[in-house]
Amino acid sequence: MVEEDEAWNSPPGDDDPFDSWVLDDSFVQSAEVVEQTAADRERAARQANLQRMLADQSAAQENQFNANRRFAPSEDDQSWATGDYESAAPRKKRTWLKLSAALVIVSVFAVYVLAQFVPLSVSLLGLNGAPDQPTATTVAGDMTFSDSRVNPAPQTAPSSDAGLLRPDGWPSASAEQQSAPLGIPAAVPGGGGTHAFIQMQPDGVTPVAYDPCRPIHYVTRPDGAPKGADQLIEEAVARVSLATGLVFINDGATDEAPSAERDSFLPERYGDRWAPVLIAWSNPTESPDLGGGGSGDSAGSTLEILGYAGSSSAGYAEDSDPGAADNAGQQIFVSGGLTLDGPDFAELLSERGGYAEARATVMHELGHLVGLDHVSDDSQLMSPTLSVDQTDFANGDLEGLAALGRGQCMADI
């Protein structure tokens, strides 16, 4: 039997430092109750639907894999090698195998027949062969670079019901496409403000943006990343996602190096889909556009370029078959890249208050990624020169980001 500690069970004495304390819970009663808005609940519901869809796809793939294993021979089944099926397999299994072999032969023959006609159809639509790609100038970060990712104008099809084929160099249509936007942009504070867009639709009014009905996948090259880089990117992405309603999915790490001429479709590396956005930590040696190569400020000093970003667009040209594409002439962003200066960020993060400034820099570049251009208003985060006091999006930035989150859903791209 364990003896109880008399000092523990005895009433507090004069030497008890907590004897005179009184719990005051008035702060709980006076706290403001904050309820989710209808927009927040709808955004959460759409994101939950997306996660369920991805889980269902993964489960379906696993079920198919398990189904295939049931028809594979076991290690102890020697009849597959000896051909003694009479004693090892029931009649139903032999019938199933014969039927499968017949289906395979028919499928091969069908593919051969289709192969004779598909090239002719593609040729008639003007989509065969490598297209000429006009060059569009994109402002990215504190620099300007040329991005030749605008898709070509296919020739007019011979009839309006010929259908719309995907051009060479495009992946298959996204299996993640939904019938409605996955999220809703956050409410914009009153008053608005200055904002500008990098690329406009043919109407000259609507900005080119990412498709809000599908998620934006991104990968990160961690080489040369400063301490705390993962949290820095995660918080910046979350802030842009909240402002736009766009859903971002982190696909993890990659060893892909940054490139000014990165293709939007890299099937050997990322499979049959548009290449995910590449966030790469780099340095001025590997990426000469980083570092002290920026333009001078009003005092004549050279600006440090901590990062730059941009996106590539795709779409069917205006002279596409009018009966096959309602979105002919429209463009959407399909992939992009963001390059950050690892050594400069490491130095910035070591300074007092440097984390907030570093996060604001990543947010600025992500603003370029989704379609915002520079503005001359120093009070906005999208000003070319960042202020140490400007660590979050201002009203003008938020108004522009909300417009980019209401882009057009284009399942056929």
FIGUMAR-347152 format. One record per residue (C-alpha): residue in one letter; x, y, z negated. Coordinates in steps of 0.5 Angstrom, whole numbers, plus 500, padded with zeros to 3 digits. Layout:
BEGIN
code A	px X	py Y	pz Z .
...
***
This chain:
BEGIN
code M	px 500	py 500	pz 500 .
code V	px 503	py 507	pz 502 .
code E	px 503	py 512	pz 497 .
code E	px 500	py 519	pz 499 .
code D	px 504	py 525	pz 499 .
code E	px 501	py 529	pz 493 .
code A	px 504	py 536	pz 496 .
code W	px 500	py 534	pz 502 .
code N	px 493	py 533	pz 499 .
code S	px 494	py 539	pz 493 .
code P	px 491	py 545	pz 495 .
code P	px 495	py 551	pz 498 .
code G	px 499	py 555	pz 493 .
code D	px 502	py 562	pz 493 .
code D	px 508	py 560	pz 497 .
code D	px 503	py 558	pz 503 .
code P	px 504	py 563	pz 509 .
code F	px 497	py 561	pz 512 .
code D	px 493	py 561	pz 506 .
code S	px 491	py 568	pz 507 .
code W	px 489	py 567	pz 515 .
code V	px 482	py 568	pz 517 .
code L	px 480	py 566	pz 524 .
code D	px 477	py 571	pz 528 .
code D	px 473	py 568	pz 534 .
code S	px 470	py 575	pz 536 .
code F	px 475	py 575	pz 542 .
code V	px 471	py 569	pz 545 .
code Q	px 464	py 572	pz 544 .
code S	px 466	py 578	pz 548 .
code A	px 470	py 575	pz 553 .
code E	px 467	py 576	pz 560 .
code V	px 464	py 570	pz 563 .
code V	px 466	py 569	pz 571 .
code E	px 462	py 565	pz 575 .
code Q	px 464	py 562	pz 582 .
code T	px 461	py 566	pz 588 .
code A	px 457	py 562	pz 593 .
code A	px 462	py 563	pz 598 .
code D	px 467	py 560	pz 593 .
code R	px 463	py 554	pz 592 .
code E	px 462	py 553	pz 599 .
code R	px 469	py 554	pz 601 .
code A	px 471	py 548	pz 595 .
code A	px 465	py 544	pz 598 .
code R	px 468	py 544	pz 605 .
code Q	px 475	py 543	pz 603 .
code A	px 472	py 537	pz 599 .
code N	px 469	py 534	pz 605 .
code L	px 476	py 535	pz 609 .
code Q	px 479	py 531	pz 604 .
code R	px 474	py 525	pz 604 .
code M	px 474	py 525	pz 611 .
code L	px 482	py 524	pz 611 .
code A	px 481	py 519	pz 606 .
code D	px 476	py 515	pz 610 .
code Q	px 481	py 515	pz 616 .
code S	px 486	py 512	pz 611 .
code A	px 481	py 507	pz 609 .
code A	px 479	py 505	pz 616 .
code Q	px 486	py 504	pz 618 .
code E	px 488	py 500	pz 612 .
code N	px 481	py 495	pz 613 .
code Q	px 484	py 494	pz 620 .
code F	px 490	py 492	pz 618 .
code N	px 488	py 487	pz 613 .
code A	px 483	py 485	pz 619 .
code N	px 489	py 483	pz 623 .
code R	px 492	py 480	pz 618 .
code R	px 487	py 475	pz 617 .
code F	px 488	py 472	pz 624 .
code A	px 495	py 472	pz 624 .
code P	px 498	py 465	pz 622 .
code S	px 501	py 463	pz 615 .
code E	px 508	py 461	pz 614 .
code D	px 506	py 454	pz 613 .
code D	px 502	py 453	pz 619 .
code Q	px 506	py 449	pz 624 .
code S	px 501	py 448	pz 629 .
code W	px 502	py 455	pz 632 .
code A	px 509	py 452	pz 634 .
code T	px 507	py 445	pz 635 .
code G	px 501	py 446	pz 639 .
code D	px 497	py 441	pz 635 .
code Y	px 491	py 445	pz 634 .
code E	px 486	py 440	pz 633 .
code S	px 488	py 438	pz 626 .
code A	px 490	py 445	pz 624 .
code A	px 484	py 450	pz 627 .
code P	px 477	py 449	pz 627 .
code R	px 473	py 449	pz 634 .
code K	px 471	py 456	pz 632 .
code K	px 478	py 459	pz 631 .
code R	px 480	py 456	pz 638 .
code T	px 474	py 459	pz 641 .
code W	px 475	py 466	pz 638 .
code L	px 482	py 465	pz 641 .
code K	px 480	py 464	pz 648 .
code L	px 475	py 470	pz 648 .
code S	px 481	py 474	pz 646 .
code A	px 485	py 472	pz 651 .
code A	px 480	py 473	pz 656 .
code L	px 478	py 480	pz 653 .
code V	px 486	py 482	pz 654 .
code I	px 486	py 480	pz 661 .
code V	px 480	py 484	pz 663 .
code S	px 483	py 490	pz 659 .
code V	px 489	py 490	pz 663 .
code F	px 485	py 489	pz 670 .
code A	px 481	py 495	pz 668 .
code V	px 487	py 500	pz 666 .
code Y	px 490	py 498	pz 672 .
code V	px 484	py 500	pz 676 .
code L	px 483	py 507	pz 672 .
code A	px 491	py 508	pz 673 .
code Q	px 489	py 508	pz 681 .
code F	px 484	py 514	pz 680 .
code V	px 486	py 518	pz 674 .
code P	px 492	py 521	pz 678 .
code L	px 487	py 523	pz 684 .
code S	px 482	py 527	pz 679 .
code V	px 488	py 530	pz 675 .
code S	px 491	py 533	pz 682 .
code L	px 484	py 535	pz 684 .
code L	px 483	py 540	pz 677 .
code G	px 490	py 543	pz 679 .
code L	px 493	py 540	pz 672 .
code N	px 498	py 535	pz 675 .
code G	px 505	py 536	pz 674 .
code A	px 509	py 541	pz 669 .
code P	px 505	py 548	pz 669 .
code D	px 509	py 555	pz 670 .
code Q	px 508	py 558	pz 663 .
code P	px 508	py 566	pz 663 .
code T	px 512	py 569	pz 657 .
code A	px 508	py 573	pz 652 .
code T	px 512	py 578	pz 647 .
code T	px 511	py 576	pz 640 .
code V	px 513	py 581	pz 634 .
code A	px 515	py 576	pz 628 .
code G	px 518	py 579	pz 622 .
code D	px 523	py 584	pz 623 .
code M	px 525	py 582	pz 630 .
code T	px 522	py 581	pz 637 .
code F	px 522	py 575	pz 641 .
code S	px 519	py 572	pz 647 .
code D	px 515	py 566	pz 646 .
code S	px 513	py 562	pz 652 .
code R	px 507	py 558	pz 650 .
code V	px 501	py 561	pz 653 .
code N	px 498	py 555	pz 657 .
code P	px 497	py 556	pz 665 .
code A	px 491	py 557	pz 669 .
code P	px 489	py 551	pz 672 .
code Q	px 485	py 551	pz 679 .
code T	px 478	py 551	pz 680 .
code A	px 475	py 544	pz 680 .
code P	px 471	py 542	pz 686 .
code S	px 464	py 542	pz 682 .
code S	px 462	py 544	pz 675 .
code D	px 460	py 537	pz 673 .
code A	px 467	py 535	pz 674 .
code G	px 469	py 535	pz 667 .
code L	px 475	py 539	pz 663 .
code L	px 482	py 534	pz 663 .
code R	px 487	py 536	pz 658 .
code P	px 493	py 539	pz 661 .
code D	px 500	py 535	pz 661 .
code G	px 504	py 537	pz 655 .
code W	px 498	py 537	pz 651 .
code P	px 496	py 532	pz 645 .
code S	px 489	py 529	pz 644 .
code A	px 484	py 533	pz 641 .
code S	px 484	py 533	pz 634 .
code A	px 481	py 528	pz 630 .
code E	px 480	py 533	pz 624 .
code Q	px 476	py 538	pz 628 .
code Q	px 470	py 539	pz 624 .
code S	px 463	py 543	pz 626 .
code A	px 464	py 549	pz 622 .
code P	px 470	py 553	pz 619 .
code L	px 473	py 549	pz 613 .
code G	px 473	py 555	pz 608 .
code I	px 471	py 562	pz 608 .
code P	px 475	py 568	pz 607 .
code A	px 475	py 572	pz 601 .
code A	px 471	py 578	pz 600 .
code V	px 475	py 584	pz 602 .
code P	px 475	py 590	pz 597 .
code G	px 471	py 596	pz 600 .
code G	px 475	py 602	pz 603 .
code G	px 479	py 598	pz 608 .
code G	px 485	py 600	pz 611 .
code T	px 490	py 599	pz 616 .
code H	px 492	py 593	pz 620 .
code A	px 494	py 590	pz 627 .
code F	px 494	py 584	pz 630 .
code I	px 500	py 580	pz 634 .
code Q	px 495	py 578	pz 640 .
code M	px 488	py 579	pz 643 .
code Q	px 483	py 575	pz 646 .
code P	px 481	py 577	pz 654 .
code D	px 476	py 582	pz 651 .
code G	px 481	py 586	pz 647 .
code V	px 477	py 586	pz 641 .
code T	px 478	py 579	pz 638 .
code P	px 484	py 577	pz 635 .
code V	px 488	py 570	pz 637 .
code A	px 487	py 566	pz 631 .
code Y	px 488	py 559	pz 628 .
code D	px 482	py 554	pz 629 .
code P	px 478	py 555	pz 622 .
code C	px 475	py 548	pz 624 .
code R	px 481	py 544	pz 623 .
code P	px 487	py 544	pz 618 .
code I	px 494	py 548	pz 619 .
code H	px 499	py 542	pz 618 .
code Y	px 506	py 545	pz 616 .
code V	px 513	py 542	pz 614 .
code T	px 519	py 544	pz 610 .
code R	px 526	py 544	pz 612 .
code P	px 529	py 544	pz 605 .
code D	px 537	py 545	pz 607 .
code G	px 540	py 551	pz 604 .
code A	px 533	py 552	pz 600 .
code P	px 534	py 557	pz 593 .
code K	px 532	py 554	pz 587 .
code G	px 524	py 554	pz 586 .
code A	px 523	py 555	pz 593 .
code D	px 518	py 550	pz 593 .
code Q	px 513	py 554	pz 588 .
code L	px 515	py 560	pz 592 .
code I	px 512	py 557	pz 599 .
code E	px 506	py 554	pz 595 .
code E	px 504	py 560	pz 592 .
code A	px 505	py 564	pz 598 .
code V	px 501	py 559	pz 602 .
code A	px 495	py 559	pz 597 .
code R	px 495	py 567	pz 597 .
code V	px 494	py 567	pz 605 .
code S	px 489	py 561	pz 605 .
code L	px 485	py 565	pz 600 .
code A	px 485	py 571	pz 604 .
code T	px 483	py 567	pz 610 .
code G	px 479	py 561	pz 608 .
code L	px 484	py 557	pz 613 .
code V	px 486	py 550	pz 610 .
code F	px 493	py 549	pz 610 .
code I	px 496	py 541	pz 609 .
code N	px 503	py 540	pz 606 .
code D	px 506	py 534	pz 610 .
code G	px 512	py 534	pz 606 .
code A	px 520	py 535	pz 608 .
code T	px 523	py 535	pz 615 .
code D	px 530	py 535	pz 618 .
code E	px 528	py 539	pz 624 .
code A	px 532	py 545	pz 625 .
code P	px 529	py 552	pz 627 .
code S	px 529	py 554	pz 634 .
code A	px 527	py 560	pz 638 .
code E	px 524	py 556	pz 643 .
code R	px 521	py 551	pz 639 .
code D	px 515	py 547	pz 643 .
code S	px 508	py 546	pz 641 .
code F	px 508	py 539	pz 642 .
code L	px 513	py 534	pz 639 .
code P	px 510	py 527	pz 640 .
code E	px 517	py 524	pz 639 .
code R	px 518	py 527	pz 632 .
code Y	px 510	py 528	pz 630 .
code G	px 506	py 524	pz 634 .
code D	px 500	py 525	pz 638 .
code R	px 498	py 532	pz 635 .
code W	px 500	py 539	pz 636 .
code A	px 507	py 540	pz 632 .
code P	px 506	py 542	pz 625 .
code V	px 508	py 549	pz 623 .
code L	px 516	py 549	pz 621 .
code I	px 518	py 553	pz 615 .
code A	px 526	py 552	pz 615 .
code W	px 531	py 555	pz 610 .
code S	px 537	py 557	pz 614 .
code N	px 542	py 562	pz 614 .
code P	px 545	py 568	pz 619 .
code T	px 550	py 563	pz 622 .
code E	px 545	py 558	pz 624 .
code S	px 540	py 563	pz 625 .
code P	px 543	py 570	pz 628 .
code D	px 537	py 574	pz 627 .
code L	px 537	py 573	pz 620 .
code G	px 542	py 577	pz 615 .
code G	px 544	py 585	pz 617 .
code G	px 542	py 585	pz 624 .
code G	px 536	py 589	pz 623 .
code S	px 535	py 596	pz 625 .
code G	px 537	py 602	pz 620 .
code D	px 532	py 606	pz 616 .
code S	px 531	py 613	pz 615 .
code A	px 537	py 614	pz 611 .
code G	px 541	py 610	pz 616 .
code S	px 543	py 604	pz 612 .
code T	px 542	py 597	pz 616 .
code L	px 536	py 593	pz 614 .
code E	px 537	py 586	pz 611 .
code I	px 532	py 581	pz 615 .
code L	px 530	py 576	pz 610 .
code G	px 526	py 572	pz 615 .
code Y	px 521	py 572	pz 621 .
code A	px 515	py 568	pz 624 .
code G	px 511	py 567	pz 630 .
code S	px 506	py 562	pz 633 .
code S	px 504	py 559	pz 639 .
code S	px 498	py 560	pz 643 .
code A	px 494	py 555	pz 648 .
code G	px 488	py 555	pz 652 .
code Y	px 484	py 554	pz 658 .
code A	px 485	py 560	pz 663 .
code E	px 479	py 564	pz 665 .
code D	px 479	py 561	pz 672 .
code S	px 477	py 554	pz 669 .
code D	px 471	py 550	pz 671 .
code P	px 466	py 554	pz 668 .
code G	px 461	py 548	pz 667 .
code A	px 466	py 545	pz 663 .
code A	px 469	py 550	pz 658 .
code D	px 465	py 555	pz 654 .
code N	px 471	py 558	pz 652 .
code A	px 475	py 559	pz 658 .
code G	px 480	py 565	pz 657 .
code Q	px 480	py 564	pz 650 .
code Q	px 486	py 562	pz 646 .
code I	px 488	py 560	pz 639 .
code F	px 494	py 559	pz 635 .
code V	px 496	py 551	pz 635 .
code S	px 503	py 551	pz 632 .
code G	px 509	py 556	pz 629 .
code G	px 515	py 557	pz 625 .
code L	px 517	py 561	pz 619 .
code T	px 525	py 562	pz 618 .
code L	px 528	py 564	pz 611 .
code D	px 535	py 566	pz 609 .
code G	px 537	py 562	pz 604 .
code P	px 543	py 565	pz 601 .
code D	px 539	py 572	pz 601 .
code F	px 533	py 569	pz 597 .
code A	px 538	py 566	pz 592 .
code E	px 541	py 573	pz 591 .
code L	px 534	py 576	pz 590 .
code L	px 531	py 571	pz 586 .
code S	px 537	py 572	pz 581 .
code E	px 535	py 579	pz 580 .
code R	px 530	py 582	pz 575 .
code G	px 523	py 582	pz 578 .
code G	px 526	py 578	pz 584 .
code Y	px 521	py 573	pz 584 .
code A	px 515	py 577	pz 586 .
code E	px 519	py 581	pz 591 .
code A	px 521	py 574	pz 594 .
code R	px 514	py 571	pz 594 .
code A	px 511	py 578	pz 597 .
code T	px 517	py 577	pz 603 .
code V	px 514	py 570	pz 604 .
code M	px 507	py 572	pz 604 .
code H	px 509	py 578	pz 609 .
code E	px 512	py 573	pz 614 .
code L	px 506	py 568	pz 613 .
code G	px 502	py 574	pz 615 .
code H	px 505	py 574	pz 622 .
code L	px 504	py 567	pz 622 .
code V	px 497	py 567	pz 622 .
code G	px 497	py 573	pz 627 .
code L	px 498	py 580	pz 623 .
code D	px 503	py 585	pz 626 .
code H	px 507	py 591	pz 623 .
code V	px 503	py 597	pz 621 .
code S	px 506	py 604	pz 620 .
code D	px 502	py 605	pz 613 .
code D	px 507	py 604	pz 607 .
code S	px 502	py 602	pz 602 .
code Q	px 500	py 595	pz 606 .
code L	px 504	py 589	pz 605 .
code M	px 505	py 588	pz 613 .
code S	px 509	py 595	pz 613 .
code P	px 516	py 593	pz 617 .
code T	px 520	py 595	pz 610 .
code L	px 517	py 592	pz 604 .
code S	px 517	py 596	pz 597 .
code V	px 519	py 593	pz 591 .
code D	px 512	py 595	pz 588 .
code Q	px 508	py 592	pz 594 .
code T	px 508	py 585	pz 592 .
code D	px 501	py 583	pz 594 .
code F	px 496	py 584	pz 600 .
code A	px 493	py 591	pz 600 .
code N	px 486	py 593	pz 603 .
code G	px 488	py 593	pz 610 .
code D	px 492	py 587	pz 610 .
code L	px 486	py 583	pz 607 .
code E	px 481	py 586	pz 612 .
code G	px 486	py 583	pz 618 .
code L	px 487	py 577	pz 614 .
code A	px 479	py 576	pz 613 .
code A	px 478	py 577	pz 621 .
code L	px 483	py 572	pz 623 .
code G	px 480	py 567	pz 618 .
code R	px 474	py 568	pz 622 .
code G	px 477	py 565	pz 629 .
code Q	px 473	py 561	pz 634 .
code C	px 473	py 554	pz 633 .
code M	px 475	py 550	pz 639 .
code A	px 475	py 543	pz 639 .
code D	px 477	py 542	pz 646 .
code I	px 484	py 545	pz 645 .
***
